[in-house]
Amino acid sequence: MGHESIIYGHICAIGNQPPHGEKLYKLNEKIIDNLTKKDDYPWITKWMFSTIPYDTQHIYRNQIIHFGASYKQLESDWNEWLEKFESILKQLYWFSVTLHLETELVGDHKFEWIADFDKFENNNPKPTSEWKFDGGPREFKYL
């Protein structure tokens, strides 16, 4: 019998803002849709993400990409999981990310990524590649 780890959170992405809102929204949807359906542990697959189709009735300003999953003792492979997650973030257009990790062994932790807005070019937007990371540990060394 193992110990459960639960992750959940959201990516606050570029959504309904001109001039590129709809285009970037749809690019984010495509990136999520093209994620693998199967992955090696610690897995990250398209099935753990959820987006709302582009429709101004359902978004005010930003696209919210939800995610969540349950793992067996993810904290043992937390650093590797974070690397996989951040490789996905580098493909998306976003402002901030909030992630919650709930574990039976090492307690609960909150993680945040804030995009480097100085690197964001409004006329020629590129996927977010630089950010400030804050929150819990990147590695649980004592396991």
Residue pairs with C-beta under 8 A, 6 or more apart in sequence:
2 72
2 73
3 72
3 73
3 103
3 104
3 105
4 70
4 71
4 72
4 73
4 103
4 104
5 70
5 71
5 72
5 73
5 74
5 75
5 101
5 102
5 103
5 104
6 68
6 69
6 70
6 71
6 100
6 101
6 102
6 103
7 67
7 68
7 69
7 71
7 74
7 99
7 100
7 101
7 102
8 66
8 67
8 68
8 69
8 99
8 100
9 66
9 67
9 68
9 97
9 98
9 99
9 100
9 111
10 64
10 65
10 66
10 67
10 97
10 98
11 64
11 65
11 67
11 89
11 92
11 94
11 96
11 97
12 62
12 63
12 64
12 94
12 95
12 96
12 97
12 98
13 24
13 25
13 28
13 62
13 63
13 64
13 65
13 92
13 93
13 94
13 95
14 20
14 21
14 24
14 25
14 28
14 62
14 63
14 93
14 94
14 95
14 125
15 21
15 24
15 25
15 59
15 61
15 62
15 63
15 64
16 22
16 25
16 56
16 59
16 60
16 61
16 62
16 63
17 61
17 62
19 122
20 122
20 125
22 54
24 63
24 93
24 125
25 54
25 59
25 63
26 54
27 93
28 51
28 63
28 65
28 92
28 93
28 94
29 51
29 53
29 54
31 88
31 91
31 92
32 46
32 49
32 51
32 65
32 92
33 46
34 46
35 44
35 45
35 46
35 49
35 88
36 45
36 46
37 45
37 46
37 47
38 45
39 45
39 84
41 77
42 71
42 74
42 77
42 78
42 80
42 81
42 84
44 81
44 84
44 85
44 88
48 67
48 68
48 69
49 65
49 66
49 67
50 65
50 66
50 67
51 63
51 65
51 66
52 58
52 59
52 63
52 64
54 63
62 95
65 92
65 94
67 99
73 103
73 105
73 143
74 81
74 101
74 103
75 101
75 103
75 105
75 106
75 140
75 143
76 140
76 143
78 101
78 137
78 138
78 139
78 140
79 138
79 139
82 138
85 99
86 113
89 97
89 113
89 128
89 131
90 127
90 128
90 129
91 127
92 127
92 128
93 125
93 126
93 127
93 128
94 115
94 128
95 114
95 115
95 117
95 128
96 112
96 113
96 114
96 115
97 111
97 112
97 113
98 110
98 111
98 112
99 110
99 111
99 112
99 135
100 108
100 109
100 110
100 111
101 108
101 109
101 110
101 111
101 136
102 108
103 109
105 143
106 140
106 143
109 135
109 136
109 137
110 135
110 136
111 133
111 134
111 135
111 136
112 133
112 134
112 135
113 131
113 132
113 133
113 134
114 131
114 132
114 134
115 128
115 130
115 131
116 128
116 130
116 131
116 132
119 128
119 129
119 130
120 128
